[in-house]
Amino acid sequence: MWGGRFADGPSSIMREINASIPFDKKLWRQDIRASLAHVEMLAKQDIVAAEDAAKIIDGLNQIAQEYEADGVPENLDLEDIHMTIEARLTEIVGPVAGRLHTARSRNDQVATSFRLWVRDAMNDVSDGLWDLREALIARAKEQADTIMPGFTHLQVAQPITMGHHLLAYYEMFTRDSSRFWAAKERLNQCPLGAAALAGTGFPNDRQMTAEALDFAAATANSMDSVSDRDFALDYLMAASQTALHLSRLAEEIIIWASQPFGFVKLSDEWSTGSSIMPQKRNPDAAELVRGHAGRIVGCLNSLMMTMKGLPLAYSKDMQDDKPPVFEAHDLLGLSLAAMTGIVQSVTFVPETMRAAADSGFSTATDLADWLVRDVNIPFREAHHITGAAVKLCEERGCGLADLSPADLTAIDGRVAGHDMPDLSVEGSVASRTSYGGTAPEQVRERIAELEQTNRL
């Protein structure tokens, strides 16, 4: 394909290090699609004869059928998917296949194919996020009244509802979805026709190929067209953020499923046993989701390091842009599917969660709020009084709801004559009615708002 300048062939090591077909064969659909758009443009612009273009189109369609049925053959001598397709096209239609490469280079060819692949990958992730968010909404609606402890520093802080907790993850994954959509909008420009780096002297119509490939426009600078991999980095950045959120949810599932917590029971589908301890039910799927997050972030770091020092325009280092994106996408797809399955199938244990919410004086803030709101005590003083009440409860081995008006009056006389607040966990949860709060009515209103606006 490029040997005219060279007297000798490459060494076996050069042949191996130079070849990317073992991984970039994933791009075959996108490369054929871009080639079809390119040759149709060449024919329309009278750069290639219509009869030659027709032969090339038939040949490309035949190759697509072959690869769909039998997969892509790997020949290291052909280096990559682009030369592999061109070589097969030559076998099918003869020397006329060489006209396909008119007014383009492998540089803009690979940039286009890779953009198409990443755009498809972003659509896949968006679908996966949609499924996960739907699962979170469904379980949040079901668990809107289920009381559990809310934690800070992994210490019991205030009682909340499981529905509210699940909606917190819904918000995270909604932001993740928006990051992929924003990245896709930035990606959606077509580099095809930029050629090697300087454009081409042929009268090509780059807008035509951009429209044929569903891009919003053609890229505006030929050098940037072939050397830009921001779209791949954007994908990996959004994937990394999503993986971090998946890992946080996985960690909570792992903790909740442990015997000291016992908040949830995992289904057989999403847990494994032990080879030696027959009683074990291990949250392996959630643990692997947690582990995959590190690998996905590693893929981002890998490509960032590859790109950090490259001068314009194309350098062969950029051949290594695809493996981290391919790996991250496979891992992210598995993680999204696994976490969706876990959320859909996990069994909540309300009585255990409710008992935990009633521990650790979780309604202390409600007492402090009552002192401020009804007794008109400044919050800092109310905080001190509440701390003294907690200390009294610890000494007696009781809860805040067990204290009498006389007990609180003994701590601070300003309490005298005021009705005691409801310091039960149910009362606490029901009182949190501010927008975005944990009260069951707020959880249901938020779900109704999302369903009405179709923001799932």
C-alpha positions in Angstrom: 0.0 0.0 0.0 2.9 2.4 0.7 6.0 0.5 -0.3 7.1 2.5 -3.4 9.6 4.6 -1.4 11.1 1.5 0.3 13.6 -1.0 -1.1 13.2 -3.5 1.8 10.2 -4.7 3.8 9.7 -4.0 7.5 11.3 -6.2 10.2 9.1 -8.7 12.0 9.0 -6.4 15.1 8.2 -3.4 13.0 5.5 -5.3 11.3 4.0 -6.2 14.6 4.3 -2.9 16.4 3.0 -1.0 13.3 -0.2 -3.2 12.9 -3.4 -2.1 14.6 -5.8 -4.5 12.9 -6.2 -6.7 16.0 -8.1 -3.9 17.7 -9.1 -1.4 15.1 -11.1 -4.0 13.2 -13.9 -2.8 15.5 -14.2 0.2 13.1 -15.1 -1.8 10.0 -18.8 -0.8 9.9 -17.9 2.9 10.4 -15.1 2.7 7.8 -17.3 1.2 5.2 -20.0 3.7 5.9 -17.6 6.6 5.5 -16.1 5.1 2.3 -19.6 4.8 0.8 -20.3 8.5 1.6 -16.9 9.4 0.2 -17.2 7.6 -3.1 -20.7 8.9 -3.7 -19.3 12.4 -3.2 -16.5 11.7 -5.6 -18.9 10.6 -8.3 -21.2 13.6 -7.8 -18.2 15.9 -8.1 -17.0 14.1 -11.2 -13.7 13.2 -9.5 -14.4 9.5 -10.1 -16.4 8.2 -13.0 -19.9 7.0 -12.1 -19.4 3.5 -13.3 -16.2 3.2 -11.2 -18.1 4.5 -8.2 -20.8 2.0 -8.7 -18.3 -0.9 -8.8 -16.7 0.4 -5.6 -20.1 0.8 -3.9 -21.0 -2.8 -4.8 -17.7 -4.0 -3.6 -18.0 -2.2 -0.2 -21.4 -3.7 0.3 -20.1 -7.1 -0.4 -17.3 -6.7 2.1 -19.9 -5.6 4.7 -21.8 -8.8 4.2 -18.7 -10.9 4.4 -17.5 -9.2 7.7 -21.0 -9.4 9.2 -21.1 -13.2 8.5 -17.5 -14.2 9.1 -15.8 -11.4 11.0 -12.7 -9.4 9.9 -9.6 -11.3 8.9 -6.4 -10.2 10.6 -3.3 -9.8 8.3 -0.6 -7.8 10.0 0.9 -7.0 6.6 -2.2 -4.9 5.9 -1.7 -2.9 9.1 -5.2 -1.7 9.9 -8.8 -2.0 9.1 -8.6 0.7 6.4 -6.0 -1.1 4.3 -7.6 -4.5 5.0 -10.9 -3.2 3.5 -9.1 -1.6 0.6 -7.1 -4.8 -0.1 -10.3 -6.9 -0.2 -12.0 -4.3 -2.4 -9.1 -4.6 -4.8 -9.6 -8.4 -4.9 -13.3 -7.9 -5.7 -13.3 -5.0 -8.2 -9.7 -4.8 -9.4 -7.5 -1.7 -9.8 -10.5 0.6 -9.8 -10.6 0.2 -6.0 -7.6 2.5 -5.8 -9.8 5.4 -6.9 -11.6 5.3 -3.6 -8.6 6.9 -1.8 -8.8 10.0 -4.1 -9.0 13.2 -2.1 -8.6 11.6 1.3 -5.8 10.2 3.5 -5.7 7.5 6.1 -5.4 10.4 8.5 -8.9 11.9 7.9 -10.2 8.4 7.1 -9.4 7.0 10.6 -10.4 10.3 12.3 -13.8 9.9 10.6 -14.3 6.2 11.4 -13.2 6.7 15.0 -15.6 9.7 15.4 -18.5 7.6 14.1 -17.6 4.7 16.4 -17.4 7.0 19.5 -20.7 8.7 18.5 -22.3 5.2 18.3 -20.7 4.3 21.7 -22.1 7.5 23.3 -25.6 6.4 22.0 -25.1 3.0 23.6 -24.1 4.5 26.9 -27.1 6.9 26.8 -29.4 3.9 26.4 -27.7 2.2 29.3 -28.0 5.2 31.5 -31.7 5.6 30.6 -32.3 2.0 31.7 -30.5 2.5 35.0 -32.4 5.7 35.7 -35.7 4.1 34.9 -34.8 1.3 37.4 -33.9 3.9 40.1 -37.2 5.7 39.6 -39.2 2.5 39.8 -37.6 1.4 43.0 -37.7 5.0 44.5 -41.4 5.1 43.9 -41.8 1.7 45.6 -39.6 2.7 48.6 -40.8 6.3 49.0 -42.0 5.6 52.6 -39.2 3.3 53.6 -37.2 4.8 56.4 -33.4 4.3 56.6 -30.5 6.1 58.2 -28.8 8.9 56.3 -25.1 9.0 56.9 -22.3 11.5 57.0 -18.8 10.1 57.7 -20.6 6.8 57.6 -22.1 7.7 60.9 -25.9 7.8 61.4 -26.8 11.4 60.8 -30.5 11.9 60.1 -33.4 9.6 59.1 -34.2 9.7 55.4 -36.2 7.5 53.0 -34.8 4.9 50.7 -36.7 6.6 47.9 -34.9 9.8 48.5 -31.6 8.0 48.6 -32.2 6.3 45.3 -33.2 9.6 43.7 -29.8 11.0 44.7 -28.2 8.5 42.3 -30.8 9.3 39.7 -29.5 12.9 39.8 -25.9 11.7 39.4 -26.7 9.6 36.4 -28.8 12.3 34.8 -25.7 14.6 34.9 -23.7 11.8 33.4 -26.2 11.5 30.6 -25.9 15.2 30.0 -22.2 15.0 29.7 -22.4 12.4 27.0 -24.9 14.5 25.1 -22.7 17.6 25.3 -19.7 15.6 24.2 -21.6 14.2 21.3 -22.6 17.7 20.2 -18.9 18.8 20.2 -17.9 15.6 18.4 -20.5 16.0 15.6 -18.3 17.5 12.9 -16.9 15.5 10.0 -13.1 15.4 9.2 -13.5 13.4 6.0 -11.9 15.3 3.1 -9.3 17.1 5.2 -6.8 14.6 3.7 -3.4 14.2 5.3 -3.3 17.6 7.0 -3.5 20.4 4.4 -6.8 19.7 2.6 -6.9 18.6 -1.0 -6.8 20.2 -4.4 -9.7 18.1 -5.7 -13.1 19.8 -5.8 -14.5 17.7 -3.0 -17.8 18.6 -1.2 -17.1 18.1 2.5 -20.6 19.3 3.4 -22.1 16.5 1.3 -20.1 13.8 3.1 -20.8 15.4 6.5 -24.6 15.3 5.8 -24.4 11.7 4.5 -22.8 10.6 7.8 -25.3 12.6 9.9 -22.7 15.1 11.1 -23.9 18.7 11.8 -21.0 20.2 9.7 -17.6 19.6 8.3 -14.6 20.4 10.5 -13.2 23.9 9.8 -9.4 23.3 10.0 -7.7 20.5 8.1 -4.8 20.2 10.6 -7.1 20.0 13.6 -9.3 17.6 11.7 -6.7 14.9 11.6 -5.0 15.5 14.9 -7.9 16.1 17.2 -8.8 13.4 19.7 -10.8 15.6 22.1 -13.9 13.6 21.2 -12.2 10.4 22.5 -11.0 12.2 25.6 -14.5 13.7 26.1 -15.9 10.2 25.9 -13.4 8.9 28.5 -14.0 11.8 30.8 -17.7 11.3 30.8 -17.2 7.5 31.1 -14.9 8.0 34.1 -17.4 10.3 35.9 -20.2 7.7 35.2 -17.9 4.9 36.5 -17.3 6.9 39.7 -21.0 7.2 40.3 -21.5 3.5 39.5 -18.7 2.7 42.0 -20.3 4.8 44.7 -23.6 3.0 44.3 -21.9 -0.4 44.1 -20.1 0.4 47.4 -23.4 1.2 49.1 -24.9 -2.0 47.8 -21.9 -3.9 49.2 -22.1 -2.3 52.6 -25.9 -2.7 52.8 -25.7 -6.4 51.9 -23.1 -7.1 54.6 -24.4 -8.8 57.8 -23.6 -5.9 60.1 -26.0 -3.7 58.0 -28.5 -6.2 56.5 -30.3 -3.4 54.7 -30.7 -5.4 51.5 -30.6 -9.0 50.2 -29.1 -9.7 46.8 -30.7 -12.0 44.3 -29.0 -15.2 43.2 -28.6 -13.6 39.7 -26.2 -10.9 41.0 -24.2 -12.6 43.7 -21.9 -15.6 44.0 -21.0 -18.2 46.6 -17.7 -19.2 48.2 -15.6 -22.2 47.3 -15.1 -23.0 51.0 -17.7 -21.3 53.0 -21.2 -22.5 52.0 -23.1 -19.8 53.9 -21.6 -17.0 51.8 -23.5 -14.8 49.4 -20.9 -12.5 47.9 -21.7 -9.2 46.1 -19.2 -9.9 43.3 -21.1 -8.1 40.6 -21.1 -4.9 42.6 -17.5 -5.4 43.6 -16.5 -5.8 39.9 -18.4 -2.6 39.0 -16.4 -0.9 41.7 -13.2 -2.3 40.3 -14.0 -1.4 36.7 -14.1 2.2 37.7 -10.4 2.2 38.3 -9.7 0.6 35.0 -11.9 3.1 33.2 -10.2 6.1 34.8 -6.9 4.4 33.9 -8.0 4.4 30.2 -8.6 8.2 30.4 -5.1 8.7 31.9 -3.6 6.5 29.2 -5.0 8.6 26.3 -4.3 11.9 28.1 -0.6 10.8 28.4 -0.5 9.8 24.7 -1.9 13.1 23.5 -0.2 15.5 26.0 3.0 16.3 23.9 2.1 15.7 20.3 2.8 18.4 17.8 0.5 19.0 14.9 -0.6 17.2 12.9 -0.9 13.4 12.9 1.7 11.2 14.7 1.7 7.4 14.9 1.3 7.6 18.7 -2.3 8.3 17.9 -2.8 4.8 16.7 -2.9 4.0 20.5 -6.0 6.2 20.9 -8.4 3.4 20.3 -7.6 0.6 22.8 -8.3 2.7 25.9 -11.6 3.9 24.4 -12.6 0.4 23.3 -11.7 -1.1 26.7 -13.5 1.6 28.7 -16.6 1.3 26.6 -16.8 -2.5 27.1 -16.3 -2.1 30.9 -18.8 0.7 31.1 -21.5 -1.2 29.2 -21.0 -4.2 31.5 -21.1 -2.0 34.6 -24.3 -0.2 33.6 -26.0 -3.5 32.7 -24.9 -5.1 36.0 -25.9 -2.2 38.2 -29.3 -1.9 36.5 -29.9 -5.6 37.2 -28.9 -5.2 40.8 -31.1 -2.2 41.4 -34.1 -4.0 39.7 -33.7 -7.2 41.7 -32.4 -6.2 45.2 -34.7 -6.9 48.1 -34.9 -4.1 50.7 -35.3 -5.0 54.4 -37.3 -2.1 55.8 -37.4 -3.2 59.5 -33.6 -3.4 59.7 -33.2 0.0 58.1 -35.8 1.5 60.3 -34.1 0.2 63.4 -30.8 1.5 62.3 -32.4 4.9 61.6 -33.6 5.0 65.2 -30.0 4.6 66.5 -27.4 7.2 67.0 -29.8 9.9 68.1 -30.6 10.6 64.4 -33.4 13.1 65.3 -31.1 15.4 67.2 -31.3 18.0 64.5 -35.1 17.9 64.7 -34.8 18.8 68.4 -32.4 21.7 67.6 -34.7 22.9 64.9 -37.6 22.9 67.3 -35.7 24.9 69.8 -34.9 27.5 67.1 -38.4 27.5 65.5 -40.7 27.2 68.5 -38.7 28.3 71.5 -36.9 31.1 69.7 -33.4 30.0 70.8 -30.4 30.9 68.5 -29.2 27.9 66.6 -25.8 27.7 68.3 -27.4 27.7 71.7 -29.9 25.1 70.5 -27.1 23.0 69.2 -25.5 23.1 72.7 -28.8 22.2 74.5 -29.4 19.3 72.1 -25.9 18.0 72.8 -26.7 18.0 76.5 -29.9 16.2 75.8 -28.0 13.5 73.8 -25.5 13.1 76.7 -28.4 12.6 79.1 -29.9 9.9 76.8 -26.5 8.2 76.7 -26.4 8.1 80.5 -29.9 6.7 80.8 -29.6 4.4 77.8 -32.7 5.8 76.1 -33.6 7.8 72.9 -34.4 11.4 72.5 -38.1 10.6 72.0 -38.1 9.1 75.5 -37.2 12.5 77.2 -39.9 14.3 79.0 -40.6 18.1 79.0 -39.3 18.2 82.5 -36.0 16.6 81.3 -35.5 19.3 78.7 -36.6 22.1 81.1 -33.9 20.9 83.5 -31.4 21.4 80.7 -32.6 24.9 79.8 -35.5 26.6 81.5 -36.6 28.4 78.3 -38.2 25.1 77.1 -40.8 25.3 79.9 -44.4 25.6 78.6 -43.7 24.5 75.1 -45.1 21.3 73.6 -42.5 18.6 72.8 -41.7 18.0 69.2 -42.2 14.6 67.5 -38.7 13.1 67.7 -39.6 9.8 66.2 -37.9 8.9 62.9 -41.3 8.9 61.2 -41.9 12.4 62.4 -38.5 13.6 61.4 -38.8 12.2 57.8 -42.3 13.6 57.4 -41.2 17.1 58.4 -38.5 17.4 55.7 -40.9 18.9 53.1 -38.6 21.5 51.6 -38.1 21.1 47.8 -35.6 18.3 47.3 -36.2 17.0 50.8 -36.6 13.4 52.0 -40.3 13.5 53.0 -42.3 10.8 51.2 -44.5 13.5 49.6 -41.5 15.3 48.2 -40.1 12.0 46.8 -43.4 11.3 45.1 -43.7 14.9 43.8 -40.2 14.7 42.3 -40.9 11.4 40.6 -44.2 12.8 39.2 -42.3 15.8 37.9 -39.8 13.6 36.2 -42.4 11.4 34.6 -44.4 14.5 33.5 -41.4 16.2 31.8 -40.1 12.9 30.4 -36.7 13.5 32.0 -36.0 9.9 32.5 
